Amino acid sequence: MTLGIVIFVSLVVLLVLGIPIAIAIGGAVVVGFAFSGTNFINLVQRMYAGVDSFTLMAIPFFMVAGSLMETGGMSKRLIRFANSLVGGLAGGLAHVQVLASAFFAALSGSAPATTAAIGGALIPDMKEQGYPPEFSAGVQAVAGTIGTIIPPSIPMVVYGVAAQVSIGELFAAGFVPGFIYAGLLMVLIYVISKKRGYTNKEYKGISGKEVWASFKDAVWALLVPVIILGGIYSGVFTPTEAGAVAAAYGLFAGLVIYRELNFKQAMLIFVKSAANTAMVLLIIAAASGLSWILSIKGVAALIGQGFASVSNGAPMFMGLTILLLLFLGCFMETTASILMVTPILLPVATSFGINPIYFGIVMTMTLSLGMATPPVGENLYIAASIAGIKFEDMLKNALPFIIAAIVAILIVTAVPQVCLFLPGLLY
């Protein structure tokens, strides 16, 4: 257990010093190997093995797809369609933020991409209509986390690899929880907006003609999840191949259908996605080395036994797990947390009879919320930057929506069939 303490302290020190997460994890692993006298050849082998996976190729494909669809005009068409459906409710444009984020989540698989795409289009318009920028940014920071809950989801791909479970089943399991999550945010928006008098001043009333026109304009974007998920569940292609299909479709739609994407923009997207992919794979490689040494030296088993010993059954174990994941999400990137925690907690979960697909959805939802909680919360910084406000100014407005998101997580945790219903039908 001393080894675990040494690694944990090293990791905390490196994170406090502001070292990037991939390097911080890698540094802590190096300290652990040196402290335990383990041959460093094993570290190199485990890091290579951690990224030597065909399934992980889905990550760069979905990154490229999300960026192409954002730049190629799909996000603004989804916003128009969402506005035609819910723009007339109290707090209209805030509802549009949530619904459009849910739509875009089915294209991007990324919370930061969803926050940037939908927030970049809506927050400036909301400021012009009199919505406080702190409120708009707070809503978007939390709504953006839907990007990793509704499939396709990059964290689900990572969990699927780590847990060796079907990514297709994980994708199917994420739909209902994602819409429960979005629904609770919209209920809270309605309550707050009624109290404060937030309205969509430019909304002219629901119109069947506008709903149909906006639907036709957005149909190429709305077809993306149908093609991707339909292809996966029908067995036409794997989740990894689905990422390639999504990227090709996004490129075609941006260049040929909507004609809002040019060759130069596409090249920049490819370069940026390559850089982001490299960082994610470095995190995965470092976390794989960490998981290996914790397992081989028995630290993971001791931590798991500790969790099991204080858990009086599955409900208490899940409650403790959620508390741990909420804490980790405040300080660590989602992918890194999944890779570190899954080998430790999943064996304990299965010993309590907990379905690994259900466990993966709860883990993904809880860790994704970390993108909207300080101090690491990437969505908070993105939304604050778009709104032109200080990070600190929006926290008070984001807090009620963070609480609503936690309630959604607890509902899904308490009712496993919410996750398992669709996979049971499709598999």
Helices and strands as residue ranges (DSSP letters): H 2-16, H 21-36, H 40-51, G 55-57, H 58-71, H 74-86, H 92-108, H 111-128, H 133-143, G 144-148, H 154-163, H 167-196, H 208-234, H 239-252, I 253-257, H 263-296, H 299-310, H 314-331, H 334-351, H 356-369, G 370-372, H 378-387, H 391-414, H 417-426
